Amino acid sequence: MRRFFVALAFGLSLAFALSAPAGAQEDSAAENPANPMAPALEAYRAGQFEKALLVATPLAEKGNVSAQLMLGSIFNNGEGVTPNPEEAARWFKKAAEQGDAGAQYALAMLMEYGRLKAADPATARKHFRDAAEQDHVAAQAELGLMYTTGRGGPQDLAEAAKWFERAAVKGNANAQYYLGTLYAAGKGKPRDLGEAARYFGLAAGKGQPQAAYQLGLMLQDGVGMDKNPARAADLFEEAAQKGVLGAQTSLAFAYLNGEGVDRNDTLAAKWFAEAAMRGDSLAQDRLARLYFLGQGVTRDISAALLWLTLAERNGMTDETLRSAIEPEITPEIRAAVEAEIGKLEKAGSAPD
């Protein structure tokens, strides 16, 4: 859901102008008083969404694609109105039926991520393909993802690779990342770690956090490229700051072991805690160890038991720590930890 609205914020708010009939562009449309959408565009740019809606609605009802896209964007983003994905989809569908690639993409995104009542993955795939075949780059990446997962139709990794490649050569960071994963796994493409690293690097350079994490792993171990722990740590931090769970744990280990960075137990504990709170069992176990040892944190048997228990519930076994900690667990500590875990579970916020 989050990815969909980010995509809209960067693209669809302008799509109604960029997809205008006869090649009309946003600037020329706004500056051309003969264009019926000019007043709506001017109002939209000024944040006068009610006025934009008032002007665009009759034009959209008469089949103006730019107006239909504007209404879809307004209702989807909740600009001056209560967000209404069903109404947004209605207007995007009207534009999509006229062959507009931006509308086809927007409608597919709503079906796939917008929780429409009548959402259908197969129909979403069709709309992505319609847009992709018109060289809509983001639609090509989404279509590749649907072929990768088998959502909305049969899984076909070779077809996925084809669409990822088409979007990747045009600079789409997500497509570059996905294509890298196919090269790394040897699925849909021959296994080629050098190509995987190249595509991860391209995507990471555009800020794709998962690609930064994967490239960091390859640099850390010297897979497909020369080993470079310092660069790996930089990439882990970049991805960790953007919330990539595995990168947070990897960065914590880098600080704990002094790999590519100066050893820093406090920062190790910080990043283990970030990952532990999000349910990473390995991070939970290592954080428990740090609390038991008083390493990078104040020694706290209750905290150590809490995180060890959560790690064990998530499938992690640490008999060494369990044996070491048991003699120090009083009935009071055990009861307090059980109560705390009970509160977390009741609140629905227990890491898992």
C-alpha positions in Angstrom: 0.0 0.0 0.0 2.8 2.4 0.9 4.6 1.8 -2.4 1.5 2.6 -4.4 0.9 6.0 -2.8 4.6 6.9 -3.1 4.4 6.0 -6.8 1.3 8.3 -7.2 3.0 11.1 -5.3 5.9 11.2 -7.8 4.0 10.3 -11.0 0.3 10.3 -11.2 -0.3 13.8 -9.9 1.2 14.9 -13.2 0.1 12.0 -15.4 -3.1 13.6 -16.4 -1.1 16.4 -18.2 1.6 14.2 -19.6 -0.8 11.8 -21.1 -3.0 14.4 -22.8 -4.3 13.7 -26.3 -2.3 14.9 -29.4 0.9 15.0 -27.4 -0.1 18.0 -25.3 2.4 18.6 -22.5 1.6 20.0 -19.0 3.3 23.4 -19.5 1.9 24.1 -22.9 -1.6 22.9 -21.7 -1.5 25.3 -18.8 -0.3 28.2 -20.9 -2.7 27.6 -23.8 -5.9 29.3 -23.0 -7.6 27.5 -25.8 -7.0 24.2 -24.0 -10.1 23.4 -21.9 -8.0 21.8 -19.2 -5.8 24.9 -18.8 -7.9 26.4 -15.9 -8.0 23.0 -14.1 -4.3 22.6 -14.4 -3.7 26.1 -13.1 -5.9 25.5 -10.1 -4.4 22.1 -9.4 -0.9 23.6 -9.4 -2.1 26.3 -7.0 -3.5 23.7 -4.6 -7.0 24.8 -5.4 -8.3 21.3 -5.8 -12.0 22.0 -5.4 -11.8 24.4 -8.3 -9.7 21.9 -10.3 -12.4 19.3 -9.6 -15.2 21.6 -10.7 -13.6 22.4 -14.0 -12.3 18.9 -14.8 -15.5 16.9 -14.0 -17.6 18.0 -17.0 -14.6 17.6 -19.3 -14.0 14.1 -17.9 -17.6 13.1 -18.4 -17.2 14.1 -22.1 -14.2 11.8 -22.5 -11.3 14.1 -21.9 -8.4 11.8 -20.9 -6.4 14.5 -19.2 -9.5 15.4 -17.1 -10.2 11.8 -16.2 -6.6 11.3 -15.1 -6.8 14.4 -13.0 -10.0 13.2 -11.3 -8.4 9.8 -10.7 -5.4 11.4 -9.1 -7.5 13.8 -6.9 -9.7 11.0 -5.6 -6.8 8.6 -5.0 -4.6 11.1 -3.2 -7.4 12.7 -1.3 -6.6 16.2 -2.6 -9.3 18.4 -1.4 -11.7 15.4 -1.0 -11.9 12.4 1.1 -9.7 9.7 -0.4 -11.9 7.4 -2.5 -10.0 4.6 -4.4 -13.2 3.3 -5.9 -14.0 6.7 -7.5 -10.3 7.0 -8.5 -10.5 3.6 -10.2 -13.7 4.6 -12.1 -12.0 7.6 -13.7 -8.7 5.8 -14.4 -10.7 3.0 -16.0 -12.4 5.5 -18.4 -9.0 6.8 -19.5 -7.5 3.3 -19.6 -10.2 2.2 -22.0 -9.1 5.0 -24.3 -5.6 3.5 -24.4 -3.8 5.8 -22.1 -0.8 4.0 -20.6 -0.6 6.2 -17.5 -4.2 5.4 -16.7 -3.7 1.7 -17.4 -0.8 1.7 -15.0 -2.7 3.7 -12.3 -5.7 1.4 -12.5 -3.5 -1.7 -12.2 -1.7 -0.2 -9.2 -5.0 0.5 -7.5 -6.1 -3.1 -8.2 -2.9 -4.5 -6.9 -2.2 -2.3 -3.9 -5.2 -0.1 -3.4 -7.6 -2.6 -1.8 -10.4 -2.1 -4.3 -13.5 -4.2 -3.6 -13.4 -5.7 -7.0 -9.6 -6.0 -7.2 -8.5 -8.8 -9.5 -4.8 -9.8 -9.9 -5.5 -11.2 -13.4 -7.1 -7.9 -14.5 -4.3 -5.9 -12.9 -1.7 -8.0 -14.8 -3.6 -7.2 -18.0 -3.6 -3.5 -17.4 0.1 -3.6 -16.5 0.8 -5.4 -19.8 -1.3 -2.9 -21.8 0.8 -0.1 -20.3 4.1 -2.0 -20.5 3.6 -2.6 -24.2 3.3 1.1 -24.7 6.8 1.5 -23.0 5.5 2.6 -19.6 8.6 1.8 -17.6 7.1 1.5 -14.1 4.4 -0.8 -15.6 7.1 -3.0 -17.1 8.7 -3.4 -13.7 5.4 -4.3 -12.1 4.6 -6.7 -14.8 7.9 -8.4 -14.4 7.2 -8.7 -10.7 3.8 -10.4 -11.4 5.5 -12.9 -13.7 8.1 -13.5 -11.0 5.5 -14.3 -8.3 2.9 -15.9 -10.5 0.4 -13.4 -9.3 -2.5 -12.8 -11.7 -1.5 -15.7 -13.9 1.2 -18.3 -14.5 4.7 -17.8 -13.1 7.2 -17.2 -15.9 10.7 -16.1 -14.9 12.0 -15.8 -18.4 9.1 -13.4 -19.2 9.7 -11.6 -16.0 13.4 -11.1 -16.9 12.4 -9.8 -20.3 10.2 -7.0 -18.8 12.7 -6.2 -16.0 15.4 -5.9 -18.7 13.3 -3.5 -20.7 12.7 -1.3 -17.7 16.2 -1.6 -16.4 17.9 -0.3 -19.5 15.7 2.8 -19.1 17.0 3.3 -15.6 14.2 1.9 -13.5 15.8 1.1 -10.1 13.3 -1.5 -9.0 13.7 -3.4 -12.3 17.4 -3.2 -12.0 17.2 -4.7 -8.5 14.8 -7.5 -9.6 16.9 -8.3 -12.6 19.9 -8.6 -10.4 18.1 -11.1 -8.2 17.3 -13.2 -11.2 21.0 -13.2 -12.3 22.1 -14.0 -8.8 19.7 -17.0 -8.5 20.1 -18.2 -12.1 16.4 -18.1 -12.7 15.0 -16.5 -15.8 18.6 -15.6 -16.7 21.8 -17.7 -16.6 23.5 -17.4 -13.2 26.0 -14.5 -13.5 27.1 -13.0 -10.2 29.0 -10.3 -12.0 25.8 -9.2 -13.8 23.9 -9.4 -10.5 26.4 -7.2 -8.9 26.3 -4.7 -11.8 22.5 -4.4 -11.6 22.5 -4.2 -7.9 25.1 -1.4 -8.2 23.0 0.5 -10.7 19.9 0.3 -8.5 21.8 1.1 -5.3 23.2 4.2 -7.0 19.6 5.4 -7.5 18.8 4.8 -3.8 17.1 1.4 -4.1 17.6 0.1 -0.5 17.2 -3.7 -1.1 19.8 -3.4 -3.9 22.2 -1.6 -1.6 21.8 -4.4 1.0 22.4 -7.2 -1.6 25.4 -5.4 -3.0 26.7 -5.0 0.5 26.4 -8.8 1.1 28.4 -9.5 -2.1 31.1 -7.0 -1.2 31.3 -8.3 2.3 32.1 -11.9 1.1 33.8 -11.0 -2.2 31.1 -12.7 -4.2 31.0 -11.6 -7.9 33.5 -8.8 -7.1 36.5 -8.0 -4.9 35.9 -8.1 -1.2 35.4 -4.7 0.3 34.2 -4.7 3.9 34.3 -0.9 4.3 32.1 -0.3 1.2 29.8 -3.2 2.4 29.3 -1.4 5.7 28.5 1.8 4.0 25.8 0.1 1.9 24.4 -1.7 5.0 24.1 1.6 6.7 22.4 3.2 3.7 19.9 0.4 3.5 19.5 0.1 7.3 18.6 3.8 7.6 15.8 3.1 5.0 14.4 0.3 7.1 15.8 -2.9 5.4 15.7 -5.4 8.2 18.6 -7.7 7.1 20.8 -4.6 6.6 20.1 -3.5 10.1 21.3 -6.8 11.5 24.3 -6.9 9.1 25.3 -3.4 10.1 25.1 -4.4 13.8 27.4 -7.3 13.2 29.8 -5.1 11.3 30.0 -2.8 14.3 30.2 -5.7 16.8 33.1 -7.3 14.9 34.8 -4.2 13.5 34.3 -5.3 9.9 34.7 -2.4 7.6 34.1 0.1 10.4 35.6 0.8 13.8 34.3 -1.6 16.4 31.5 0.1 18.4 29.4 -2.0 20.8 27.0 0.8 21.4 26.1 1.1 17.7 26.0 -2.6 17.4 23.4 -2.7 20.2 21.5 0.1 18.6 21.1 -1.7 15.3 20.4 -5.1 16.8 17.7 -3.4 18.8 16.2 -1.8 15.6 16.1 -5.2 13.9 15.0 -7.0 17.1 12.0 -4.8 17.5 10.9 -5.7 14.0 11.1 -9.4 14.7 14.5 -10.6 13.5 15.3 -13.6 15.6 19.0 -13.4 15.2 19.1 -9.8 16.2 16.9 -10.6 19.2 19.3 -13.3 20.3 22.4 -11.1 19.9 20.7 -8.3 21.7 19.9 -10.7 24.5 23.6 -11.6 24.7 24.7 -8.0 24.8 22.2 -7.3 27.7 23.5 -10.4 29.5 27.1 -9.3 29.1 26.6 -5.6 29.6 28.3 -5.0 26.2 27.3 -1.8 24.6 24.3 -1.5 27.0 23.8 -1.5 30.7 23.7 -5.1 32.0 20.1 -6.1 32.4 19.1 -9.7 33.1 15.4 -8.9 32.6 16.0 -7.4 29.1 18.3 -10.3 28.3 15.6 -12.8 29.2 12.9 -10.8 27.3 14.9 -10.8 24.1 16.1 -14.4 24.4 12.5 -15.6 25.0 11.3 -13.7 21.9 14.1 -15.1 19.8 13.2 -18.6 21.0 9.6 -18.1 20.1 10.7 -17.1 16.6 12.7 -20.3 16.2 16.1 -19.3 17.4 17.9 -21.7 19.7 20.8 -20.5 21.9 21.5 -23.2 24.5 24.7 -21.5 25.6 23.0 -18.2 26.6 20.0 -20.1 28.1 22.3 -22.1 30.3 24.3 -19.0 31.3 21.3 -16.9 32.1 19.1 -19.4 34.0 21.0 -19.2 37.4 20.4 -15.5 37.5 16.7 -15.6 36.8 14.6 -15.0 39.9 10.9 -15.8 40.1 10.3 -12.0 40.1 12.3 -11.5 36.9 10.6 -14.4 35.2 7.2 -13.1 36.2 8.0 -9.6 35.1 9.2 -10.7 31.7 6.2 -13.0 31.1 3.9 -10.0 32.0 5.8 -7.7 29.6 5.5 -10.3 26.8 1.8 -10.7 27.6 1.3 -6.9 27.3 3.1 -6.9 23.9 1.0 -9.7 22.6 -2.3 -8.2 23.9 -1.4 -4.9 22.2 -0.6 -6.8 19.1 2.9 -5.2 19.0 5.1 -8.2 20.1 7.9 -8.6 17.6 7.5 -11.8 15.6 
